[in-house]
């Protein structure tokens, strides 16, 4: 675990050893738990993101990667280590951080939703294992920053309701 801007953040490896690393945060009008942030982020998935997941699944399946089908809109009241939130495995959870992973033969992905006061951070770290993982991350790495930015703006709107 590392601390960034007061948030407890978990990443797959030391930052200089990651293939991909991104951290984005937003300050809200109120405090949220990491799970509350997850619920607000995923309750209304972006239409373009749904399409992106369908395209991802169609292409990746050709290379033996399981379909992930995107985010559901199911609200979750509590999670424990070992539970799943959509396609992610919950690897860690407490009052400051929700650590979600998806691992396969091509790459390992970790997303950490962390909170510190009214700040919510989404930290993503990736380690690739082969050429397909690298190729996969070319478009995903670019799109991911925009997607998370949009999710955090949506979170800000939803949190004020």
C-alpha positions in Angstrom: 0.0 0.0 0.0 1.2 3.5 -0.8 -0.3 6.8 0.2 -1.1 9.4 -2.4 -2.8 12.6 -1.4 -3.8 11.0 1.9 -5.5 8.0 0.2 -4.6 4.4 0.9 -3.7 3.1 -2.6 -2.8 -0.4 -3.6 -1.0 -1.2 -6.9 0.2 -4.5 -8.4 3.9 -3.7 -8.1 6.2 -0.7 -7.5 5.2 2.0 -9.9 8.4 2.0 -11.9 7.8 -1.7 -12.6 4.3 -1.3 -14.0 3.4 -1.4 -17.7 0.5 1.0 -17.1 -0.3 3.2 -14.2 -3.0 5.9 -13.8 -4.4 7.7 -10.8 -7.3 10.2 -11.0 -9.2 11.8 -8.2 -12.1 14.1 -7.6 -13.3 16.1 -4.5 -16.9 15.7 -3.7 -19.3 17.7 -1.5 -19.6 14.8 0.9 -17.6 11.8 2.1 -18.3 8.4 0.6 -17.0 4.9 1.3 -15.1 3.2 -1.5 -18.1 0.8 -2.0 -20.5 3.8 -2.2 -18.3 5.3 -4.8 -18.3 2.0 -6.8 -22.1 1.9 -6.6 -22.6 5.4 -7.8 -20.0 5.0 -10.6 -21.6 1.8 -12.0 -25.3 2.5 -11.4 -25.6 4.2 -14.9 -22.9 2.8 -17.2 -21.9 5.1 -20.0 -23.6 3.9 -23.3 -20.2 4.1 -25.2 -18.6 2.1 -22.5 -21.2 -0.7 -23.0 -20.3 -0.7 -26.7 -16.6 -0.7 -25.9 -17.0 -3.8 -23.7 -18.9 -5.6 -26.4 -16.1 -4.9 -28.9 -13.5 -5.8 -26.4 -15.2 -9.1 -25.6 -15.6 -10.0 -29.3 -12.0 -9.4 -30.2 -10.4 -10.8 -27.0 -12.5 -14.0 -27.1 -10.6 -14.8 -30.4 -7.4 -15.0 -28.2 -8.9 -17.1 -25.4 -9.7 -14.2 -23.1 -12.9 -14.6 -21.1 -15.8 -12.2 -21.8 -16.3 -9.6 -19.1 -19.6 -8.1 -20.3 -19.0 -4.7 -18.6 -20.6 -3.3 -15.5 -24.0 -4.3 -14.2 -26.2 -1.8 -12.4 -26.7 -3.9 -9.3 -26.2 -2.0 -6.1 -24.0 -3.9 -3.6 -24.5 -3.2 0.1 -21.3 -5.0 1.4 -18.4 -7.0 0.0 -15.7 -9.3 1.4 -12.4 -10.4 0.1 -13.1 -13.1 -2.5 -16.4 -11.7 -3.6 -16.9 -10.5 -7.2 -18.1 -7.1 -8.4 -19.0 -7.7 -11.9 -15.9 -9.1 -13.6 -13.5 -8.0 -10.8 -12.4 -10.1 -7.8 -12.4 -8.2 -4.5 -8.9 -8.6 -3.2 -9.0 -6.1 -0.4 -11.6 -3.9 1.3 -11.7 -1.6 4.2 -13.1 1.9 5.0 -10.4 3.6 2.9 -9.9 1.3 -0.1 -11.7 -1.2 -2.4 -9.1 -3.2 -4.4 -10.4 -5.0 -7.5 -8.5 -7.3 -9.8 -8.8 -9.2 -13.0 -5.9 -11.6 -13.9 -5.4 -13.8 -16.8 -2.5 -15.2 -18.9 -2.1 -11.9 -20.8 -2.2 -9.3 -18.1 -3.0 -8.5 -14.5 -5.2 -5.5 -13.8 -5.8 -3.8 -10.4 -8.2 -1.0 -9.8 -8.2 0.6 -6.4 -11.0 2.9 -5.4 -9.8 4.8 -2.3 -11.2 7.6 -0.2 -9.7 10.3 2.0 -12.2 12.7 3.4 -14.2 14.0 0.5 -11.6 12.9 -2.1 -12.2 9.8 -4.2 -9.3 8.3 -6.2 -9.3 5.6 -8.8 -5.9 4.1 -9.3 -5.3 1.6 -12.0 -2.1 -0.6 -12.4 -1.4 -3.2 -15.0 1.4 -5.7 -15.6 1.5 -7.5 -19.0 2.7 -11.0 -19.5 3.0 -11.3 -23.3 2.6 -9.6 -26.7 -1.2 -9.8 -26.6 -1.3 -8.0 -23.2 0.9 -5.3 -24.7 -1.3 -5.0 -27.9 -4.5 -5.0 -25.7 -3.1 -2.2 -23.6 -2.4 0.1 -26.6 -6.0 1.2 -27.2 -7.2 0.4 -23.6 -4.4 2.5 -22.0 -5.5 5.6 -24.0 -9.2 5.0 -23.6 -9.0 4.1 -19.9 -8.0 7.7 -18.8 -11.0 9.2 -20.6 -13.3 6.5 -19.3 -12.2 7.0 -15.7 -12.4 10.8 -16.0 -16.0 10.5 -17.3 -16.9 8.1 -14.4 -15.5 10.5 -11.8 -17.5 13.4 -13.3 -20.6 11.2 -13.2 -19.8 10.3 -9.6 -19.6 14.0 -8.8 -23.0 14.6 -10.3 -24.6 11.5 -8.6 -23.0 12.3 -5.2 -24.7 15.7 -5.1 -28.2 14.3 -5.6 
